[in-house]
Amino acid sequence: MPLARLLNEESFGYAGESASGALSMKTMRGTAHYRTGDARHRVGGEQALLLNDGTPYRVEVEPGTRSFCVFLNPGVLNLAPLAEDAGTHLRFLERTLTPPPPVWTLLETLRTRHEARTLDPLALDTLALRLLDLLVGEDREAWRAADELPALSPARRAELARRLFLARDTLDALALGPVGLGDAARASGLSPAHMARGYARLFGETPLATVTRRRMAEARRLLKEEDLPVAEVTWRVGYTSVTTFTAAYARWHGQTPGRARRIGEVEDGRRH
């Protein structure tokens, strides 16, 4: 049995679900919105999604999006060269992540060879194992960060980290609309206060900062790439007041959105 299979296709708009998903890494040229339980995950651009075997999910893929997903055989994690370094964590920390350049290079190799029909079973298995090696290394770093969480035992710290990553993904996915601590708390299964304390400890910023970061990045993109009034940008990034948005943008980027557009400087000038 092959160690991996690939999905490489363009969508004209798709919604579906899986009652028992596979161990997989999902990437998109475009955007897809996943839901696992009460958690949300935005996949697209430089952001990929890592899911464990058996995780049920729902997905909505936006029209014009090209999916490239690697599905790994459920038992393949035991073959990873770094598996022994992962301790008892024989399941990945499910989350969206920005893969490092070596992972993207490997994914691009898989994609181009798949499209060229030059990917024989042995080559696919070899590349899948290399991908697994890189992902386990990334996972080990995430678990290491979780060691700083205040919990009585490694098992509880691991569970708290898993829940906090679900909270972070949900804030990122919902940031451009109405979103609050309650959404992240539901995704994590924690109280809002407990979630907020652990969140700041694990990620080094508050939930509000995560939402603001996402909104400011999208605002900068809209100002740079689309000819939209500032009021329209305001609504599109989740604010209901132009005044509030303008002040937030100025604090984050060091200039108002109107001035940034006039002088053509909408690159990231973040000052804090």
Secondary structure by P-SEA (a helix, b strand, c coil): cccbbbbbbccccccccccccccccccccbbbbbbcccbbbbbcccbbbbbcccccbbbbbcccbbbbbbbcccccccccccccccccccccccccccccaaaaaaaaaaaaaaaaccccaaaaaaaaaaaaaaaaaaaaaaaaaacccccccaaaaaaaaaaaaaaaaaaaaaccccccaaaaaaaacccaaaaaaaaaaaccccaaaaaaaaaaaaaaaaaacccccaaaaaaaaccccaaaaaaaaaaaccccaaaaaaaccccccccc
